[in-house]
Amino acid sequence: MIYIPRWKVLLTIFICGLGIVYSVPNLLNKSTLEYLPESMRPVKLGLDLQGGAHLLLEVDTQKGLVDRLNDHLDALRRGLRSKNIGYLNLKSDGQVITFELRDSSREDDLMAVLSDVENIFEVAQEGNTFQLEFLPREKKELTQSMVRRSIEIVRRRIDEFGTAEPTIQQQGSDRILVQMPGVDDPARVKKLIGKTAKLTFHLVHRDNGKHTSHQTLPSGTRRLKSQDAREGSILIHRRVLLNGERLIDARLAFDRESQKPMVDFRFDNLGGRKFAQITSKYNVQASPTENRLAIVLDDTVLSAPVINTVIRDRGTISGNFTSREANDLALLMRSGALPAPLEIIEERTVGPDLGADSIAAGKMATVVAIILVGLFMILTYSFFGMVANIALVFNIILLFALLSIIQATLTLPGIAGIALTIGMAVDANVLIYERIKEEIRNGKKIVPAVDSGYNNAIATIIDSNLTTLIAAAALFFFGSGPIKGFGVTLALGIMISMFTAITLTRIIVSYWLQWKRPKKLPI
């Protein structure tokens, strides 16, 4: 008789039973799934099967570098003024910072100021004119950091929005792929993702009402559009008193008296101290004039309240908001500002009906493939063909169980991979059965022929499947999106088919031989 260790038989039965348990959730409805443990979940459906939104975003790293350069320009201006170093024409063209030193005898003092940025900029001097340009290494690191930070912010915003199982990954050097299955309002998500959400606090200029947008503005000021249509625009100081990086929370709230929606925000300890210093310096009791604090988001003044008292670590933004607008604003403030603008360069929306049609077509293709392959095996190998079909059924069960356990995302190409796996699942059995027939033709008895057929076919099965596994691995590591899904289902299907062909069918055939003790093999 064919000897198979008992532990191997029990392990095979355990694996098959576990496969049945973990594949069952794929047959249940959502209400029933709530009663199952968290570890037992159905296979996740991809965008093409569930419907949703597909966005390809490009990070405007050039604009981000310009913003960083302007930040350094402001810091350099403050440094020169603090040391009383005279300068002329301090400006940036988006690529370099240039300025002239008034007194060449202060060059050593200037170099002391520039020593803080010597690891960031390459400093060139021509007479009294100085030029600062990002080092290539620094520019590369800033660009990579902007893309990484953008991915983190986009992920945070989508998670806050409540999208289930989004796909967010980098493509190329400066692009981000975002797939959101099951999204019912892609326009709103797109709007939230695309906002830079740069939050800053500025003082409103005292001459706000005297200067129109067509007049020459006072030095160090800018006029920004106000969200309040009654004000139109507001003249603010360019100097940033505080930015949104110190925010730790922002929530939708309602005014106690009017019940109008507003945003309640809170700073961390450092931000709270700075906010307290600002409001203590400029509030109506401490200042001879009435000061207003402009809260600016992406070059739009959300609110500009009068500073009435000292505010420690929290405040509110009120305006002409709806509840949804206030909630979205709070979401943007919580998730943080993007380091650079994002541009949507590709957009697709997949309807759930199209996904349902794809699933139905995939089910039909899989069922037809199983029936045709099953009929072929029975007609060709009789009883042994039925054994191969049992292995085929468990191959599908174990495949869905494994996809559910690892929470892989099933896409339309993934279904194609499953259909392909069905044909390949019986390939190993064909090799084994043909080898058994050859051994019988060579004069061996039934049991030795079966045992020899399994033993001698293993090497061929491994070799033939290994080449396909290499191709599947290449699809997974070098492909993206649906191509990866195809590679995953193909690779898992091949490995499971090797297990069911070499182990499961051998156990079934072994026990059948002990039970029936046939004089002739039905093969």
LINMOMO-V616479 format. One record per residue. N is the residue number from 1. RES is the residue in one small letter. NEAR is the number of other C-alpha atoms within 10 Angstrom. D_LAST is the distance of its C-alpha to the last C-alpha in Angstrom with 2 decimals. Layout:
# LINMOMO-V616479
n: [N/N]
res: [RES/RES]
near: [NEAR/NEAR]
d_last: [D_LAST/D_LAST]
This chain:
# LINMOMO-V616479
n: [1/2/3/4/5/6/7/8/9/10/11/12/13/14/15/16/17/18/19/20/21/22/23/24/25/26/27/28/29/30/31/32/33/34/35/36/37/38/39/40/41/42/43/44/45/46/47/48/49/50/51/52/53/54/55/56/57/58/59/60/61/62/63/64/65/66/67/68/69/70/71/72/73/74/75/76/77/78/79/80/81/82/83/84/85/86/87/88/89/90/91/92/93/94/95/96/97/98/99/100/101/102/103/104/105/106/107/108/109/110/111/112/113/114/115/116/117/118/119/120/121/122/123/124/125/126/127/128/129/130/131/132/133/134/135/136/137/138/139/140/141/142/143/144/145/146/147/148/149/150/151/152/153/154/155/156/157/158/159/160/161/162/163/164/165/166/167/168/169/170/171/172/173/174/175/176/177/178/179/180/181/182/183/184/185/186/187/188/189/190/191/192/193/194/195/196/197/198/199/200/201/202/203/204/205/206/207/208/209/210/211/212/213/214/215/216/217/218/219/220/221/222/223/224/225/226/227/228/229/230/231/232/233/234/235/236/237/238/239/240/241/242/243/244/245/246/247/248/249/250/251/252/253/254/255/256/257/258/259/260/261/262/263/264/265/266/267/268/269/270/271/272/273/274/275/276/277/278/279/280/281/282/283/284/285/286/287/288/289/290/291/292/293/294/295/296/297/298/299/300/301/302/303/304/305/306/307/308/309/310/311/312/313/314/315/316/317/318/319/320/321/322/323/324/325/326/327/328/329/330/331/332/333/334/335/336/337/338/339/340/341/342/343/344/345/346/347/348/349/350/351/352/353/354/355/356/357/358/359/360/361/362/363/364/365/366/367/368/369/370/371/372/373/374/375/376/377/378/379/380/381/382/383/384/385/386/387/388/389/390/391/392/393/394/395/396/397/398/399/400/401/402/403/404/405/406/407/408/409/410/411/412/413/414/415/416/417/418/419/420/421/422/423/424/425/426/427/428/429/430/431/432/433/434/435/436/437/438/439/440/441/442/443/444/445/446/447/448/449/450/451/452/453/454/455/456/457/458/459/460/461/462/463/464/465/466/467/468/469/470/471/472/473/474/475/476/477/478/479/480/481/482/483/484/485/486/487/488/489/490/491/492/493/494/495/496/497/498/499/500/501/502/503/504/505/506/507/508/509/510/511/512/513/514/515/516/517/518/519/520/521/522/523]
res: [m/i/y/i/p/r/w/k/v/l/l/t/i/f/i/c/g/l/g/i/v/y/s/v/p/n/l/l/n/k/s/t/l/e/y/l/p/e/s/m/r/p/v/k/l/g/l/d/l/q/g/g/a/h/l/l/l/e/v/d/t/q/k/g/l/v/d/r/l/n/d/h/l/d/a/l/r/r/g/l/r/s/k/n/i/g/y/l/n/l/k/s/d/g/q/v/i/t/f/e/l/r/d/s/s/r/e/d/d/l/m/a/v/l/s/d/v/e/n/i/f/e/v/a/q/e/g/n/t/f/q/l/e/f/l/p/r/e/k/k/e/l/t/q/s/m/v/r/r/s/i/e/i/v/r/r/r/i/d/e/f/g/t/a/e/p/t/i/q/q/q/g/s/d/r/i/l/v/q/m/p/g/v/d/d/p/a/r/v/k/k/l/i/g/k/t/a/k/l/t/f/h/l/v/h/r/d/n/g/k/h/t/s/h/q/t/l/p/s/g/t/r/r/l/k/s/q/d/a/r/e/g/s/i/l/i/h/r/r/v/l/l/n/g/e/r/l/i/d/a/r/l/a/f/d/r/e/s/q/k/p/m/v/d/f/r/f/d/n/l/g/g/r/k/f/a/q/i/t/s/k/y/n/v/q/a/s/p/t/e/n/r/l/a/i/v/l/d/d/t/v/l/s/a/p/v/i/n/t/v/i/r/d/r/g/t/i/s/g/n/f/t/s/r/e/a/n/d/l/a/l/l/m/r/s/g/a/l/p/a/p/l/e/i/i/e/e/r/t/v/g/p/d/l/g/a/d/s/i/a/a/g/k/m/a/t/v/v/a/i/i/l/v/g/l/f/m/i/l/t/y/s/f/f/g/m/v/a/n/i/a/l/v/f/n/i/i/l/l/f/a/l/l/s/i/i/q/a/t/l/t/l/p/g/i/a/g/i/a/l/t/i/g/m/a/v/d/a/n/v/l/i/y/e/r/i/k/e/e/i/r/n/g/k/k/i/v/p/a/v/d/s/g/y/n/n/a/i/a/t/i/i/d/s/n/l/t/t/l/i/a/a/a/a/l/f/f/f/g/s/g/p/i/k/g/f/g/v/t/l/a/l/g/i/m/i/s/m/f/t/a/i/t/l/t/r/i/i/v/s/y/w/l/q/w/k/r/p/k/k/l/p/i]
near: [13/16/8/13/8/9/9/13/15/11/11/17/14/12/12/18/15/15/22/16/14/21/25/16/20/17/9/12/10/11/8/9/16/11/9/11/8/8/11/20/22/23/20/20/21/26/28/25/24/23/23/23/24/21/20/20/22/23/23/18/21/15/14/18/20/17/15/16/21/19/11/16/19/14/12/18/14/12/16/17/12/10/13/11/17/14/16/11/11/16/16/18/10/15/14/18/22/20/16/19/19/14/11/12/9/14/14/10/14/17/13/12/17/17/12/11/16/14/12/17/21/14/18/12/11/8/9/13/15/15/18/22/19/22/15/12/11/14/17/12/11/18/21/15/14/22/24/16/16/27/21/16/21/22/19/18/22/22/14/14/16/11/16/13/16/20/16/18/18/17/13/9/11/18/21/23/19/22/26/24/26/22/24/15/10/17/12/12/18/16/10/19/24/15/17/19/24/19/23/19/23/21/22/23/22/14/12/14/11/9/15/13/12/6/8/8/16/13/8/10/15/17/21/17/16/21/19/17/9/7/10/11/19/25/27/27/20/16/14/13/14/16/17/20/16/17/22/16/16/23/18/20/20/16/12/8/6/7/9/16/22/24/25/18/20/19/21/15/14/12/21/18/14/19/23/17/14/20/21/19/16/22/21/18/14/14/12/9/11/14/21/22/21/24/23/25/22/14/16/18/25/21/20/24/15/16/21/16/15/18/18/19/18/17/14/18/21/19/16/15/18/12/16/11/15/24/19/22/21/21/23/26/24/23/22/23/23/24/26/25/20/23/16/15/10/11/13/12/18/18/19/19/12/14/21/15/12/18/19/13/14/19/14/12/15/20/14/13/17/19/12/12/21/22/16/14/21/17/13/13/19/16/16/21/24/17/20/29/24/17/25/27/16/20/29/23/21/26/24/26/26/21/21/24/17/12/16/18/21/26/26/22/20/23/22/17/22/28/23/18/27/24/15/20/28/24/19/24/29/21/18/26/21/15/20/26/17/14/19/19/11/10/9/15/14/20/19/15/20/26/18/17/21/22/13/15/20/17/10/13/19/13/11/13/18/15/11/14/20/13/13/24/17/13/20/20/11/9/15/15/17/20/18/23/26/25/25/23/28/31/25/21/27/24/18/23/29/22/17/26/28/20/17/23/21/21/20/16/16/18/14/12/17/12/9/8/13/12/8/9/18/10/15]
d_last: [18.46/17.77/21.21/21.83/25.54/26.69/28.63/25.60/23.86/27.16/27.76/24.42/25.18/28.72/27.79/25.49/28.30/30.88/28.97/29.03/32.77/33.76/31.85/33.44/36.85/35.38/35.03/38.56/41.89/44.81/46.81/44.04/43.46/47.05/46.25/43.51/44.37/45.34/42.28/39.94/40.37/38.19/37.34/40.49/40.54/42.04/44.95/42.93/41.16/44.05/46.96/50.04/52.13/51.46/54.47/55.00/58.32/60.47/62.89/66.30/66.86/69.91/71.66/70.69/72.30/75.42/75.66/75.36/78.03/80.32/79.82/80.95/83.85/85.10/84.75/86.68/89.41/89.84/89.91/92.58/94.70/94.48/95.89/98.45/97.15/98.35/95.86/95.68/92.97/90.13/87.18/83.55/82.04/78.49/77.85/80.81/83.72/87.16/90.64/94.03/95.94/99.55/101.07/99.70/101.33/98.70/95.83/95.22/95.04/92.60/90.37/90.37/89.07/86.42/85.27/83.20/81.03/81.03/77.34/76.50/78.78/79.93/83.73/85.63/89.46/91.82/95.41/95.60/92.44/89.23/85.67/82.65/79.10/75.82/74.44/71.11/69.41/70.92/70.01/66.34/66.25/67.95/65.50/62.44/64.11/64.81/61.17/59.98/62.71/61.93/58.27/59.49/62.00/59.56/57.03/59.83/61.00/57.57/56.93/60.37/59.54/56.59/53.73/50.42/48.12/49.92/48.78/51.74/51.32/53.29/52.49/54.32/57.72/59.46/57.05/55.46/52.40/52.64/49.96/50.80/48.10/49.47/53.10/55.08/58.24/57.39/60.97/62.43/60.01/60.72/64.44/64.14/62.06/64.41/67.65/69.06/70.75/73.45/75.86/79.41/82.77/86.04/89.65/90.89/93.87/97.25/97.99/94.82/96.80/99.08/96.62/94.49/91.46/93.68/96.25/96.18/94.59/96.13/94.81/91.69/90.69/88.17/87.90/84.59/83.43/83.71/81.19/84.23/85.22/88.83/89.30/87.52/87.53/88.78/90.50/89.07/89.72/87.05/87.10/84.11/85.37/81.92/78.35/75.26/73.65/75.47/73.97/71.68/71.23/71.96/71.43/72.26/75.43/78.01/81.79/83.42/86.13/84.62/80.96/80.08/76.90/77.50/75.76/76.63/76.01/76.50/77.11/76.26/79.17/80.24/79.94/81.85/84.67/84.93/84.90/87.62/89.72/89.42/90.34/93.14/94.67/94.50/94.88/97.94/99.85/99.41/99.98/103.03/100.82/97.98/94.71/91.41/88.01/85.58/81.87/80.06/76.37/75.28/78.84/79.47/81.95/80.26/83.34/86.77/88.43/91.83/91.68/93.63/92.87/91.03/87.26/85.36/81.61/80.56/81.51/80.54/79.99/81.23/81.29/80.43/76.78/74.36/72.22/69.20/71.24/72.65/69.22/67.84/70.90/70.36/66.72/67.85/70.52/68.16/65.53/68.14/69.20/67.05/68.33/68.09/67.62/64.14/63.49/60.59/59.24/56.07/55.44/52.60/52.19/48.87/49.13/46.92/45.98/44.44/42.48/41.30/40.15/38.23/36.51/35.64/34.28/32.27/30.80/29.91/28.29/26.24/25.13/24.25/22.28/20.28/19.62/18.67/16.40/14.80/14.36/12.92/10.19/9.41/9.72/7.65/4.61/5.66/6.76/6.10/7.95/10.53/11.06/11.74/14.06/15.87/16.51/17.74/20.15/21.49/21.84/24.23/25.97/26.62/27.78/30.36/31.37/32.10/33.95/35.98/36.81/38.10/39.65/38.35/39.55/36.97/38.03/36.77/35.29/33.71/31.86/30.74/29.50/27.44/25.94/25.12/23.62/21.10/19.62/19.92/18.49/14.83/15.69/15.42/11.92/10.96/12.89/11.34/7.62/9.14/11.29/8.89/7.55/11.30/12.36/10.54/12.18/15.30/15.42/14.72/13.88/11.10/13.41/15.11/12.08/10.94/14.68/15.34/12.66/14.38/17.80/17.75/16.42/19.15/21.94/20.35/19.58/23.17/24.69/23.10/24.01/27.40/28.66/27.94/29.63/32.65/32.95/32.69/35.36/37.59/37.33/38.34/41.22/42.70/41.90/43.72/43.23/40.17/38.85/38.74/36.88/34.15/34.00/33.83/30.95/28.97/29.63/28.90/25.67/24.44/25.47/23.96/20.57/20.64/21.49/18.85/16.01/17.33/18.87/17.83/14.02/14.57/16.92/14.76/11.82/14.70/16.48/13.57/13.12/16.93/17.13/14.63/14.60/11.71/12.27/8.76/5.53/3.75/0.00]
